[in-house]
Amino acid sequence: MPLIRKPHSPNADEQQKGKYFFILLVNLTIFELAILPTISKYFFMEKSVFYHAGCPVCLSAEQEIVPLIGNENVEVVHLGEQRNRIAEAEAKGVKSVPALLTPTGNILHLNYGASLADVKG
């Protein structure tokens, strides 16, 4: 008589693990979809952002850097006038101004005008 194997039927523990894995997989997918609008602005940012405080060092850097990159490719943010953007600059890694946030998310600290703590006041 030939040996006939029954198809493997998972026991209760294996079924439970499979269920948890499926729930985890679904939750990760839902999580990723939920944060996509939040993180997409970092991955699909089109312009560089030049942060400054309006000091002579910052204005000099702006006059040199912005034309090199192109006015249409740079958003200039004066943190002395747009104080609501200070937290954004900090979150992106700005430690001092003038600073340039590149489209890839790198922060280039140019010269040294003032620390972000000084800008905050």
VOKE-366721 format. One record per atom (N, C-alpha, C, CB): chain; residue in one letter; atom name; x, y, z; residue number from 0. Coordinates in Angstrom, 3 decimals, always signed. Glycine has a CB too. Example, Ala and Ser with C-alpha at 12.3 -4.5 7.8 and 13.67 -1.06 7.14 Angstrom:
% VOKE-366721
(site "A","A","N",(+13.190,-5.690,+7.800),0)
(site "A","A","CA",(+12.300,-4.500,+7.800),0)
(site "A","A","C",(+13.200,-3.300,+7.800),0)
(site "A","A","CB",(+11.308,-4.473,+9.046),0)
(site "A","S","N",(+12.850,-2.250,+7.080),1)
(site "A","S","CA",(+13.670,-1.060,+7.140),1)
(site "A","S","C",(+12.900,+0.030,+7.870),1)
(site "A","S","CB",(+14.084,-0.598,+5.725),1)
//
This chain:
% VOKE-366721
(site "A","M","N",(+0.849,-1.153,+0.000),0)
(site "A","M","CA",(+0.000,+0.000,+0.000),0)
(site "A","M","C",(+0.909,+1.234,+0.000),0)
(site "A","M","CB",(-0.974,-0.012,+1.221),0)
(site "A","P","N",(+0.663,+2.181,-0.943),1)
(site "A","P","CA",(+1.503,+3.370,-0.984),1)
(site "A","P","C",(+1.217,+4.275,+0.218),1)
(site "A","P","CB",(+1.279,+4.137,-2.298),1)
(site "A","L","N",(+2.242,+4.971,+0.605),2)
(site "A","L","CA",(+2.117,+5.896,+1.724),2)
(site "A","L","C",(+1.482,+7.186,+1.215),2)
(site "A","L","CB",(+3.503,+6.176,+2.386),2)
(site "A","I","N",(+0.359,+7.520,+1.736),3)
(site "A","I","CA",(-0.353,+8.740,+1.330),3)
(site "A","I","C",(-0.299,+9.718,+2.490),3)
(site "A","I","CB",(-1.844,+8.435,+0.918),3)
(site "A","R","N",(+0.229,+10.857,+2.207),4)
(site "A","R","CA",(+0.312,+11.883,+3.251),4)
(site "A","R","C",(-0.889,+12.805,+3.166),4)
(site "A","R","CB",(+1.622,+12.694,+3.126),4)
(site "A","K","N",(-1.376,+13.112,+4.306),5)
(site "A","K","CA",(-2.459,+14.086,+4.365),5)
(site "A","K","C",(-1.846,+15.471,+4.215),5)
(site "A","K","CB",(-3.273,+13.965,+5.701),5)
(site "A","P","N",(-2.577,+16.372,+3.597),6)
(site "A","P","CA",(-2.066,+17.742,+3.539),6)
(site "A","P","C",(-1.889,+18.279,+4.956),6)
(site "A","P","CB",(-3.020,+18.659,+2.721),6)
(site "A","H","N",(-0.861,+19.080,+5.110),7)
(site "A","H","CA",(-0.577,+19.638,+6.434),7)
(site "A","H","C",(-1.708,+20.558,+6.846),7)
(site "A","H","CB",(+0.772,+20.399,+6.443),7)
(site "A","S","N",(-2.219,+20.304,+8.014),8)
(site "A","S","CA",(-3.217,+21.226,+8.551),8)
(site "A","S","C",(-2.609,+21.848,+9.797),8)
(site "A","S","CB",(-4.586,+20.499,+8.870),8)
(site "A","P","N",(-2.524,+23.160,+9.817),9)
(site "A","P","CA",(-1.866,+23.827,+10.937),9)
(site "A","P","C",(-2.623,+23.609,+12.233),9)
(site "A","P","CB",(-1.730,+25.314,+10.663),9)
(site "A","N","N",(-1.860,+23.489,+13.300),10)
(site "A","N","CA",(-2.510,+23.370,+14.595),10)
(site "A","N","C",(-3.003,+24.747,+15.046),10)
(site "A","N","CB",(-1.542,+22.760,+15.643),10)
(site "A","A","N",(-3.619,+24.793,+16.184),11)
(site "A","A","CA",(-4.232,+26.042,+16.656),11)
(site "A","A","C",(-3.181,+27.133,+16.862),11)
(site "A","A","CB",(-4.998,+25.799,+17.968),11)
(site "A","D","N",(-1.991,+26.742,+17.372),12)
(site "A","D","CA",(-0.946,+27.750,+17.585),12)
(site "A","D","C",(-0.491,+28.358,+16.265),12)
(site "A","D","CB",(+0.253,+27.132,+18.317),12)
(site "A","E","N",(-0.289,+27.537,+15.244),13)
(site "A","E","CA",(+0.142,+28.037,+13.943),13)
(site "A","E","C",(-0.924,+28.924,+13.328),13)
(site "A","E","CB",(+0.471,+26.880,+13.004),13)
(site "A","Q","N",(-2.180,+28.544,+13.494),14)
(site "A","Q","CA",(-3.267,+29.372,+12.959),14)
(site "A","Q","C",(-3.281,+30.732,+13.652),14)
(site "A","Q","CB",(-4.635,+28.663,+13.135),14)
(site "A","Q","N",(-3.092,+30.718,+14.983),15)
(site "A","Q","CA",(-3.093,+31.973,+15.738),15)
(site "A","Q","C",(-1.936,+32.864,+15.311),15)
(site "A","Q","CB",(-3.014,+31.695,+17.245),15)
(site "A","K","N",(-0.731,+32.284,+15.131),16)
(site "A","K","CA",(+0.421,+33.054,+14.678),16)
(site "A","K","C",(+0.154,+33.652,+13.299),16)
(site "A","K","CB",(+1.681,+32.171,+14.644),16)
(site "A","G","N",(-0.441,+32.867,+12.424),17)
(site "A","G","CA",(-0.776,+33.356,+11.094),17)
(site "A","G","C",(-1.752,+34.512,+11.152),17)
(site "A","G","CB",(-1.351,+32.241,+10.254),17)
(site "A","K","N",(-2.727,+34.409,+12.050),18)
(site "A","K","CA",(-3.712,+35.472,+12.190),18)
(site "A","K","C",(-3.034,+36.754,+12.683),18)
(site "A","K","CB",(-4.839,+35.045,+13.160),18)
(site "A","Y","N",(-2.144,+36.629,+13.687),19)
(site "A","Y","CA",(-1.451,+37.807,+14.193),19)
(site "A","Y","C",(-0.541,+38.421,+13.134),19)
(site "A","Y","CB",(-0.642,+37.447,+15.431),19)
(site "A","F","N",(+0.121,+37.584,+12.366),20)
(site "A","F","CA",(+0.979,+38.093,+11.303),20)
(site "A","F","C",(+0.149,+38.864,+10.284),20)
(site "A","F","CB",(+1.739,+36.941,+10.618),20)
(site "A","F","N",(-1.009,+38.328,+9.922),21)
(site "A","F","CA",(-1.878,+39.000,+8.964),21)
(site "A","F","C",(-2.341,+40.342,+9.518),21)
(site "A","F","CB",(-3.086,+38.117,+8.620),21)
(site "A","I","N",(-2.730,+40.358,+10.786),22)
(site "A","I","CA",(-3.173,+41.611,+11.413),22)
(site "A","I","C",(-2.020,+42.610,+11.432),22)
(site "A","I","CB",(-3.696,+41.356,+12.858),22)
(site "A","L","N",(-0.805,+42.166,+11.781),23)
(site "A","L","CA",(+0.358,+43.033,+11.778),23)
(site "A","L","C",(+0.617,+43.585,+10.385),23)
(site "A","L","CB",(+1.582,+42.283,+12.286),23)
(site "A","L","N",(+0.543,+42.722,+9.382),24)
(site "A","L","CA",(+0.769,+43.133,+8.006),24)
(site "A","L","C",(-0.262,+44.173,+7.577),24)
(site "A","L","CB",(+0.723,+41.920,+7.072),24)
(site "A","V","N",(-1.514,+43.937,+7.903),25)
(site "A","V","CA",(-2.574,+44.888,+7.555),25)
(site "A","V","C",(-2.357,+46.201,+8.289),25)
(site "A","V","CB",(-3.966,+44.309,+7.892),25)
(site "A","N","N",(-2.015,+46.128,+9.580),26)
(site "A","N","CA",(-1.799,+47.356,+10.349),26)
(site "A","N","C",(-0.619,+48.152,+9.822),26)
(site "A","N","CB",(-1.581,+47.028,+11.815),26)
(site "A","L","N",(+0.452,+47.499,+9.433),27)
(site "A","L","CA",(+1.584,+48.223,+8.865),27)
(site "A","L","C",(+1.179,+48.923,+7.575),27)
(site "A","L","CB",(+2.760,+47.270,+8.607),27)
(site "A","T","N",(+0.414,+48.240,+6.770),28)
(site "A","T","CA",(-0.034,+48.830,+5.524),28)
(site "A","T","C",(-0.917,+50.048,+5.798),28)
(site "A","T","CB",(-0.789,+47.795,+4.683),28)
(site "A","I","N",(-1.827,+49.932,+6.738),29)
(site "A","I","CA",(-2.697,+51.051,+7.095),29)
(site "A","I","C",(-1.857,+52.190,+7.661),29)
(site "A","I","CB",(-3.777,+50.610,+8.116),29)
(site "A","F","N",(-0.867,+51.861,+8.502),30)
(site "A","F","CA",(+0.016,+52.875,+9.068),30)
(site "A","F","C",(+0.786,+53.600,+7.973),30)
(site "A","F","CB",(+0.988,+52.241,+10.063),30)
(site "A","E","N",(+1.346,+52.825,+7.054),31)
(site "A","E","CA",(+2.103,+53.438,+5.965),31)
(site "A","E","C",(+1.217,+54.361,+5.140),31)
(site "A","E","CB",(+2.721,+52.362,+5.069),31)
(site "A","L","N",(+0.002,+53.940,+4.879),32)
(site "A","L","CA",(-0.916,+54.793,+4.127),32)
(site "A","L","C",(-1.267,+56.042,+4.917),32)
(site "A","L","CB",(-2.187,+54.025,+3.767),32)
(site "A","A","N",(-1.377,+55.896,+6.235),33)
(site "A","A","CA",(-1.754,+57.031,+7.074),33)
(site "A","A","C",(-0.663,+58.083,+7.111),33)
(site "A","A","CB",(-2.068,+56.565,+8.482),33)
(site "A","I","N",(+0.609,+57.665,+7.105),34)
(site "A","I","CA",(+1.683,+58.653,+7.196),34)
(site "A","I","C",(+2.182,+59.122,+5.836),34)
(site "A","I","CB",(+2.831,+58.083,+7.976),34)
(site "A","L","N",(+1.722,+58.515,+4.771),35)
(site "A","L","CA",(+2.209,+58.890,+3.442),35)
(site "A","L","C",(+2.064,+60.383,+3.155),35)
(site "A","L","CB",(+1.471,+58.102,+2.386),35)
(site "A","P","N",(+0.899,+60.996,+3.423),36)
(site "A","P","CA",(+0.811,+62.442,+3.146),36)
(site "A","P","C",(+1.798,+63.257,+3.978),36)
(site "A","P","CB",(-0.606,+62.940,+3.412),36)
(site "A","T","N",(+2.099,+62.798,+5.184),37)
(site "A","T","CA",(+3.016,+63.519,+6.050),37)
(site "A","T","C",(+4.444,+63.429,+5.548),37)
(site "A","T","CB",(+2.930,+62.990,+7.462),37)
(site "A","I","N",(+4.873,+62.213,+5.164),38)
(site "A","I","CA",(+6.270,+62.051,+4.753),38)
(site "A","I","C",(+6.502,+62.366,+3.289),38)
(site "A","I","CB",(+6.724,+60.654,+5.032),38)
(site "A","S","N",(+5.444,+62.398,+2.496),39)
(site "A","S","CA",(+5.641,+62.627,+1.064),39)
(site "A","S","C",(+6.242,+63.995,+0.783),39)
(site "A","S","CB",(+4.324,+62.487,+0.325),39)
(site "A","K","N",(+5.939,+64.991,+1.633),40)
(site "A","K","CA",(+6.505,+66.318,+1.394),40)
(site "A","K","C",(+8.022,+66.320,+1.544),40)
(site "A","K","CB",(+5.890,+67.330,+2.349),40)
(site "A","Y","N",(+8.554,+65.371,+2.331),41)
(site "A","Y","CA",(+10.007,+65.290,+2.467),41)
(site "A","Y","C",(+10.644,+64.568,+1.292),41)
(site "A","Y","CB",(+10.376,+64.589,+3.762),41)
(site "A","F","N",(+9.929,+63.618,+0.711),42)
(site "A","F","CA",(+10.483,+62.857,-0.395),42)
(site "A","F","C",(+10.246,+63.528,-1.741),42)
(site "A","F","CB",(+9.895,+61.474,-0.406),42)
(site "A","F","N",(+9.203,+64.329,-1.832),43)
(site "A","F","CA",(+8.851,+64.926,-3.109),43)
(site "A","F","C",(+9.018,+66.439,-3.091),43)
(site "A","F","CB",(+7.429,+64.569,-3.477),43)
(site "A","M","N",(+9.840,+66.938,-2.173),44)
(site "A","M","CA",(+10.064,+68.363,-2.087),44)
(site "A","M","C",(+10.761,+68.831,-3.364),44)
(site "A","M","CB",(+10.898,+68.717,-0.828),44)
(site "A","E","N",(+10.246,+69.855,-3.968),45)
(site "A","E","CA",(+10.789,+70.320,-5.233),45)
(site "A","E","C",(+11.810,+71.439,-5.050),45)
(site "A","E","CB",(+9.672,+70.789,-6.128),45)
(site "A","K","N",(+11.631,+72.266,-4.037),46)
(site "A","K","CA",(+12.485,+73.432,-3.859),46)
(site "A","K","C",(+13.417,+73.249,-2.672),46)
(site "A","K","CB",(+11.642,+74.687,-3.675),46)
(site "A","S","N",(+14.512,+73.981,-2.734),47)
(site "A","S","CA",(+15.360,+74.132,-1.559),47)
(site "A","S","C",(+14.709,+75.199,-0.688),47)
(site "A","S","CB",(+16.847,+74.516,-1.947),47)
(site "A","V","N",(+15.035,+75.199,+0.595),48)
(site "A","V","CA",(+14.529,+76.231,+1.503),48)
(site "A","V","C",(+15.726,+76.901,+2.145),48)
(site "A","V","CB",(+13.563,+75.632,+2.588),48)
(site "A","F","N",(+15.792,+78.224,+1.991),49)
(site "A","F","CA",(+16.879,+79.008,+2.575),49)
(site "A","F","C",(+16.325,+79.702,+3.810),49)
(site "A","F","CB",(+17.469,+80.049,+1.545),49)
(site "A","Y","N",(+16.817,+79.298,+4.996),50)
(site "A","Y","CA",(+16.396,+79.900,+6.261),50)
(site "A","Y","C",(+17.413,+80.965,+6.663),50)
(site "A","Y","CB",(+16.250,+78.817,+7.380),50)
(site "A","H","N",(+16.914,+82.135,+7.075),51)
(site "A","H","CA",(+17.806,+83.183,+7.572),51)
(site "A","H","C",(+17.078,+84.051,+8.574),51)
(site "A","H","CB",(+18.347,+84.041,+6.417),51)
(site "A","A","N",(+17.853,+84.914,+9.241),52)
(site "A","A","CA",(+17.287,+85.763,+10.284),52)
(site "A","A","C",(+17.343,+87.243,+9.940),52)
(site "A","A","CB",(+18.005,+85.524,+11.580),52)
(site "A","G","N",(+17.817,+87.568,+8.752),53)
(site "A","G","CA",(+17.858,+88.967,+8.340),53)
(site "A","G","C",(+19.112,+89.708,+8.749),53)
(site "A","G","CB",(+16.691,+89.672,+8.889),53)
(site "A","C","N",(+20.053,+89.045,+9.389),54)
(site "A","C","CA",(+21.305,+89.693,+9.794),54)
(site "A","C","C",(+22.197,+89.894,+8.563),54)
(site "A","C","CB",(+22.047,+88.844,+10.881),54)
(site "A","P","N",(+23.235,+90.733,+8.654),55)
(site "A","P","CA",(+24.101,+90.974,+7.498),55)
(site "A","P","C",(+24.734,+89.699,+6.926),55)
(site "A","P","CB",(+25.189,+91.937,+7.883),55)
(site "A","V","N",(+25.150,+88.774,+7.788),56)
(site "A","V","CA",(+25.735,+87.518,+7.311),56)
(site "A","V","C",(+24.701,+86.739,+6.502),56)
(site "A","V","CB",(+26.251,+86.663,+8.499),56)
(site "A","C","N",(+23.469,+86.669,+7.009),57)
(site "A","C","CA",(+22.394,+85.936,+6.326),57)
(site "A","C","C",(+22.052,+86.577,+4.986),57)
(site "A","C","CB",(+21.141,+85.876,+7.211),57)
(site "A","L","N",(+21.936,+87.907,+4.979),58)
(site "A","L","CA",(+21.577,+88.597,+3.738),58)
(site "A","L","C",(+22.657,+88.450,+2.674),58)
(site "A","L","CB",(+21.323,+90.071,+4.011),58)
(site "A","S","N",(+23.909,+88.479,+3.106),59)
(site "A","S","CA",(+25.010,+88.272,+2.178),59)
(site "A","S","C",(+24.960,+86.862,+1.588),59)
(site "A","S","CB",(+26.354,+88.511,+2.881),59)
(site "A","A","N",(+24.716,+85.871,+2.439),60)
(site "A","A","CA",(+24.619,+84.483,+1.965),60)
(site "A","A","C",(+23.446,+84.331,+1.001),60)
(site "A","A","CB",(+24.461,+83.507,+3.157),60)
(site "A","E","N",(+22.320,+84.976,+1.331),61)
(site "A","E","CA",(+21.149,+84.904,+0.445),61)
(site "A","E","C",(+21.475,+85.489,-0.928),61)
(site "A","E","CB",(+19.948,+85.653,+1.071),61)
(site "A","Q","N",(+22.165,+86.625,-0.962),62)
(site "A","Q","CA",(+22.508,+87.264,-2.231),62)
(site "A","Q","C",(+23.432,+86.398,-3.083),62)
(site "A","Q","CB",(+23.162,+88.607,-1.973),62)
(site "A","E","N",(+24.228,+85.556,-2.456),63)
(site "A","E","CA",(+25.157,+84.699,-3.189),63)
(site "A","E","C",(+24.533,+83.352,-3.578),63)
(site "A","E","CB",(+26.403,+84.463,-2.354),63)
(site "A","I","N",(+23.792,+82.756,-2.657),64)
(site "A","I","CA",(+23.298,+81.383,-2.843),64)
(site "A","I","C",(+22.054,+81.317,-3.727),64)
(site "A","I","CB",(+22.992,+80.758,-1.495),64)
(site "A","V","N",(+21.084,+82.162,-3.460),65)
(site "A","V","CA",(+19.807,+82.077,-4.185),65)
(site "A","V","C",(+19.992,+82.203,-5.698),65)
(site "A","V","CB",(+18.854,+83.164,-3.695),65)
(site "A","P","N",(+20.764,+83.171,-6.202),66)
(site "A","P","CA",(+20.957,+83.237,-7.655),66)
(site "A","P","C",(+21.673,+82.003,-8.230),66)
(site "A","P","CB",(+21.747,+84.483,-8.002),66)
(site "A","L","N",(+22.558,+81.390,-7.429),67)
(site "A","L","CA",(+23.239,+80.183,-7.914),67)
(site "A","L","C",(+22.267,+79.033,-8.147),67)
(site "A","L","CB",(+24.311,+79.753,-6.923),67)
(site "A","I","N",(+21.308,+78.899,-7.247),68)
(site "A","I","CA",(+20.330,+77.807,-7.336),68)
(site "A","I","C",(+19.194,+78.182,-8.281),68)
(site "A","I","CB",(+19.768,+77.464,-5.939),68)
(site "A","G","N",(+18.868,+79.468,-8.315),69)
(site "A","G","CA",(+17.752,+79.962,-9.131),69)
(site "A","G","C",(+16.595,+80.344,-8.234),69)
(site "A","G","CB",(+17.305,+78.903,-10.165),69)
(site "A","N","N",(+16.098,+81.559,-8.396),70)
(site "A","N","CA",(+14.997,+82.049,-7.555),70)
(site "A","N","C",(+13.792,+81.124,-7.557),70)
(site "A","N","CB",(+14.572,+83.420,-8.014),70)
(site "A","E","N",(+13.518,+80.504,-8.697),71)
(site "A","E","CA",(+12.342,+79.631,-8.799),71)
(site "A","E","C",(+12.531,+78.300,-8.085),71)
(site "A","E","CB",(+12.013,+79.377,-10.252),71)
(site "A","N","N",(+13.783,+78.005,-7.686),72)
(site "A","N","CA",(+14.080,+76.729,-7.026),72)
(site "A","N","C",(+14.309,+76.856,-5.527),72)
(site "A","N","CB",(+15.287,+76.107,-7.654),72)
(site "A","V","N",(+14.119,+78.067,-4.995),73)
(site "A","V","CA",(+14.398,+78.309,-3.578),73)
(site "A","V","C",(+13.243,+79.057,-2.931),73)
(site "A","V","CB",(+15.706,+79.100,-3.406),73)
(site "A","E","N",(+12.829,+78.579,-1.775),74)
(site "A","E","CA",(+11.890,+79.322,-0.937),74)
(site "A","E","C",(+12.724,+79.990,+0.146),74)
(site "A","E","CB",(+10.764,+78.383,-0.320),74)
(site "A","V","N",(+12.639,+81.291,+0.246),75)
(site "A","V","CA",(+13.395,+82.030,+1.254),75)
(site "A","V","C",(+12.487,+82.255,+2.458),75)
(site "A","V","CB",(+13.929,+83.393,+0.685),75)
(site "A","V","N",(+12.976,+81.834,+3.622),76)
(site "A","V","CA",(+12.206,+81.969,+4.864),76)
(site "A","V","C",(+12.993,+82.839,+5.842),76)
(site "A","V","CB",(+11.897,+80.566,+5.493),76)
(site "A","H","N",(+12.450,+84.003,+6.131),77)
(site "A","H","CA",(+13.043,+84.937,+7.102),77)
(site "A","H","C",(+12.442,+84.584,+8.459),77)
(site "A","H","CB",(+12.766,+86.466,+6.716),77)
(site "A","L","N",(+13.228,+83.899,+9.296),78)
(site "A","L","CA",(+12.709,+83.409,+10.575),78)
(site "A","L","C",(+12.417,+84.529,+11.557),78)
(site "A","L","CB",(+13.687,+82.447,+11.194),78)
(site "A","G","N",(+12.993,+85.708,+11.352),79)
(site "A","G","CA",(+12.662,+86.853,+12.196),79)
(site "A","G","C",(+11.258,+87.364,+11.918),79)
(site "A","G","CB",(+13.670,+87.971,+11.988),79)
(site "A","E","N",(+10.813,+87.232,+10.673),80)
(site "A","E","CA",(+9.473,+87.684,+10.279),80)
(site "A","E","C",(+8.458,+86.556,+10.287),80)
(site "A","E","CB",(+9.518,+88.311,+8.902),80)
(site "A","Q","N",(+8.910,+85.337,+10.048),81)
(site "A","Q","CA",(+8.017,+84.170,+10.014),81)
(site "A","Q","C",(+8.352,+83.246,+11.184),81)
(site "A","Q","CB",(+8.143,+83.405,+8.654),81)
(site "A","R","N",(+8.119,+83.753,+12.385),82)
(site "A","R","CA",(+8.493,+83.031,+13.601),82)
(site "A","R","C",(+7.783,+81.688,+13.726),82)
(site "A","R","CB",(+8.191,+83.878,+14.815),82)
(site "A","N","N",(+6.633,+81.549,+13.092),83)
(site "A","N","CA",(+5.905,+80.277,+13.127),83)
(site "A","N","C",(+6.646,+79.170,+12.382),83)
(site "A","N","CB",(+4.516,+80.454,+12.533),83)
(site "A","R","N",(+7.664,+79.503,+11.631),84)
(site "A","R","CA",(+8.437,+78.500,+10.877),84)
(site "A","R","C",(+9.689,+78.036,+11.627),84)
(site "A","R","CB",(+8.841,+79.070,+9.520),84)
(site "A","I","N",(+9.958,+78.606,+12.801),85)
(site "A","I","CA",(+11.147,+78.221,+13.569),85)
(site "A","I","C",(+11.076,+76.751,+13.968),85)
(site "A","I","CB",(+11.293,+79.106,+14.824),85)
(site "A","A","N",(+9.936,+76.307,+14.453),86)
(site "A","A","CA",(+9.785,+74.897,+14.861),86)
(site "A","A","C",(+10.011,+73.964,+13.665),86)
(site "A","A","CB",(+8.373,+74.653,+15.471),86)
(site "A","E","N",(+9.519,+74.352,+12.509),87)
(site "A","E","CA",(+9.725,+73.567,+11.275),87)
(site "A","E","C",(+11.215,+73.455,+10.959),87)
(site "A","E","CB",(+8.971,+74.216,+10.078),87)
(site "A","A","N",(+11.916,+74.587,+11.046),88)
(site "A","A","CA",(+13.355,+74.598,+10.758),88)
(site "A","A","C",(+14.096,+73.691,+11.740),88)
(site "A","A","CB",(+13.918,+76.043,+10.830),88)
(site "A","E","N",(+13.744,+73.788,+13.010),89)
(site "A","E","CA",(+14.366,+72.929,+14.025),89)
(site "A","E","C",(+14.123,+71.456,+13.733),89)
(site "A","E","CB",(+13.833,+73.276,+15.416),89)
(site "A","A","N",(+12.892,+71.135,+13.384),90)
(site "A","A","CA",(+12.530,+69.738,+13.104),90)
(site "A","A","C",(+13.298,+69.186,+11.908),90)
(site "A","A","CB",(+11.025,+69.621,+12.851),90)
(site "A","K","N",(+13.665,+70.040,+10.999),91)
(site "A","K","CA",(+14.398,+69.592,+9.808),91)
(site "A","K","C",(+15.906,+69.574,+10.021),91)
(site "A","K","CB",(+14.068,+70.483,+8.630),91)
(site "A","G","N",(+16.353,+70.021,+11.207),92)
(site "A","G","CA",(+17.767,+69.922,+11.535),92)
(site "A","G","C",(+18.559,+71.205,+11.490),92)
(site "A","G","CB",(+18.384,+68.984,+10.644),92)
(site "A","V","N",(+17.892,+72.331,+11.312),93)
(site "A","V","CA",(+18.605,+73.612,+11.280),93)
(site "A","V","C",(+19.092,+73.935,+12.695),93)
(site "A","V","CB",(+17.683,+74.762,+10.726),93)
(site "A","K","N",(+20.382,+74.211,+12.812),94)
(site "A","K","CA",(+20.990,+74.564,+14.104),94)
(site "A","K","C",(+21.359,+76.040,+14.167),94)
(site "A","K","CB",(+22.234,+73.710,+14.356),94)
(site "A","S","N",(+21.660,+76.617,+13.008),95)
(site "A","S","CA",(+22.037,+78.025,+12.936),95)
(site "A","S","C",(+21.626,+78.550,+11.565),95)
(site "A","S","CB",(+23.575,+78.222,+13.184),95)
(site "A","V","N",(+21.598,+79.867,+11.476),96)
(site "A","V","CA",(+21.280,+80.505,+10.194),96)
(site "A","V","C",(+22.465,+81.335,+9.756),96)
(site "A","V","CB",(+20.002,+81.383,+10.297),96)
(site "A","P","N",(+22.675,+81.503,+8.483),97)
(site "A","P","CA",(+21.866,+81.008,+7.368),97)
(site "A","P","C",(+22.053,+79.510,+7.159),97)
(site "A","P","CB",(+22.218,+81.757,+6.088),97)
(site "A","A","N",(+20.997,+78.872,+6.659),98)
(site "A","A","CA",(+21.037,+77.442,+6.373),98)
(site "A","A","C",(+20.191,+77.154,+5.140),98)
(site "A","A","CB",(+20.537,+76.615,+7.590),98)
(site "A","L","N",(+20.629,+76.166,+4.394),99)
(site "A","L","CA",(+19.912,+75.775,+3.186),99)
(site "A","L","C",(+19.472,+74.335,+3.324),99)
(site "A","L","CB",(+20.787,+75.965,+1.923),99)
(site "A","L","N",(+18.175,+74.097,+3.212),100)
(site "A","L","CA",(+17.614,+72.745,+3.193),100)
(site "A","L","C",(+17.518,+72.334,+1.738),100)
(site "A","L","CB",(+16.206,+72.674,+3.910),100)
(site "A","T","N",(+18.224,+71.273,+1.363),101)
(site "A","T","CA",(+18.236,+70.834,-0.033),101)
(site "A","T","C",(+17.019,+69.968,-0.324),101)
(site "A","T","CB",(+19.531,+70.060,-0.350),101)
(site "A","P","N",(+16.687,+69.759,-1.603),102)
(site "A","P","CA",(+15.545,+68.907,-1.943),102)
(site "A","P","C",(+15.687,+67.469,-1.439),102)
(site "A","P","CB",(+15.353,+68.893,-3.437),102)
(site "A","T","N",(+16.906,+67.027,-1.170),103)
(site "A","T","CA",(+17.102,+65.674,-0.647),103)
(site "A","T","C",(+17.005,+65.620,+0.868),103)
(site "A","T","CB",(+18.445,+65.136,-1.085),103)
(site "A","G","N",(+16.790,+66.773,+1.507),104)
(site "A","G","CA",(+16.613,+66.806,+2.953),104)
(site "A","G","C",(+17.873,+67.115,+3.745),104)
(site "A","G","CB",(+16.075,+65.516,+3.402),104)
(site "A","N","N",(+18.980,+67.382,+3.062),105)
(site "A","N","CA",(+20.217,+67.739,+3.762),105)
(site "A","N","C",(+20.190,+69.207,+4.162),105)
(site "A","N","CB",(+21.450,+67.447,+2.877),105)
(site "A","I","N",(+20.758,+69.493,+5.321),106)
(site "A","I","CA",(+20.875,+70.876,+5.787),106)
(site "A","I","C",(+22.317,+71.322,+5.582),106)
(site "A","I","CB",(+20.448,+71.015,+7.295),106)
(site "A","L","N",(+22.487,+72.424,+4.885),107)
(site "A","L","CA",(+23.811,+73.010,+4.688),107)
(site "A","L","C",(+23.868,+74.287,+5.517),107)
(site "A","L","CB",(+24.102,+73.298,+3.162),107)
(site "A","H","N",(+24.666,+74.273,+6.572),108)
(site "A","H","CA",(+24.834,+75.467,+7.403),108)
(site "A","H","C",(+25.916,+76.331,+6.760),108)
(site "A","H","CB",(+25.211,+75.090,+8.892),108)
(site "A","L","N",(+25.547,+77.523,+6.360),109)
(site "A","L","CA",(+26.428,+78.422,+5.627),109)
(site "A","L","C",(+26.933,+79.509,+6.554),109)
(site "A","L","CB",(+25.706,+79.036,+4.416),109)
(site "A","N","N",(+28.272,+79.645,+6.637),110)
(site "A","N","CA",(+28.848,+80.667,+7.485),110)
(site "A","N","C",(+28.214,+80.570,+8.866),110)
(site "A","N","CB",(+28.648,+82.075,+6.875),110)
(site "A","Y","N",(+28.178,+81.629,+9.631),111)
(site "A","Y","CA",(+27.485,+81.596,+10.915),111)
(site "A","Y","C",(+26.967,+82.979,+11.219),111)
(site "A","Y","CB",(+28.413,+81.095,+12.048),111)
(site "A","G","N",(+25.649,+83.094,+11.206),112)
(site "A","G","CA",(+25.014,+84.376,+11.526),112)
(site "A","G","C",(+24.496,+84.377,+12.931),112)
(site "A","G","CB",(+23.883,+84.679,+10.561),112)
(site "A","A","N",(+23.718,+83.344,+13.275),113)
(site "A","A","CA",(+23.141,+83.232,+14.608),113)
(site "A","A","C",(+22.659,+81.808,+14.836),113)
(site "A","A","CB",(+21.982,+84.238,+14.794),113)
(site "A","S","N",(+22.657,+81.383,+16.085),114)
(site "A","S","CA",(+22.111,+80.065,+16.405),114)
(site "A","S","C",(+20.595,+80.169,+16.372),114)
(site "A","S","CB",(+22.615,+79.552,+17.801),114)
(site "A","L","N",(+19.941,+79.043,+16.242),115)
(site "A","L","CA",(+18.477,+79.046,+16.248),115)
(site "A","L","C",(+17.955,+79.484,+17.610),115)
(site "A","L","CB",(+17.926,+77.651,+15.889),115)
(site "A","A","N",(+18.692,+79.192,+18.663),116)
(site "A","A","CA",(+18.309,+79.645,+20.022),116)
(site "A","A","C",(+18.298,+81.165,+20.089),116)
(site "A","A","CB",(+19.284,+79.073,+21.093),116)
(site "A","D","N",(+19.267,+81.795,+19.430),117)
(site "A","D","CA",(+19.305,+83.270,+19.397),117)
(site "A","D","C",(+18.122,+83.827,+18.608),117)
(site "A","D","CB",(+20.635,+83.766,+18.777),117)
(site "A","V","N",(+17.774,+83.144,+17.531),118)
(site "A","V","CA",(+16.655,+83.595,+16.685),118)
(site "A","V","C",(+15.345,+83.497,+17.471),118)
(site "A","V","CB",(+16.569,+82.746,+15.372),118)
(site "A","K","N",(+15.215,+82.423,+18.259),119)
(site "A","K","CA",(+14.004,+82.250,+19.063),119)
(site "A","K","C",(+13.840,+83.388,+20.073),119)
(site "A","K","CB",(+14.040,+80.900,+19.793),119)
(site "A","G","N",(+14.960,+83.871,+20.578),120)
(site "A","G","CA",(+14.914,+84.988,+21.525),120)
(site "A","G","C",(+14.843,+84.599,+22.939),120)
(site "A","G","CB",(+13.791,+85.832,+21.242),120)
//
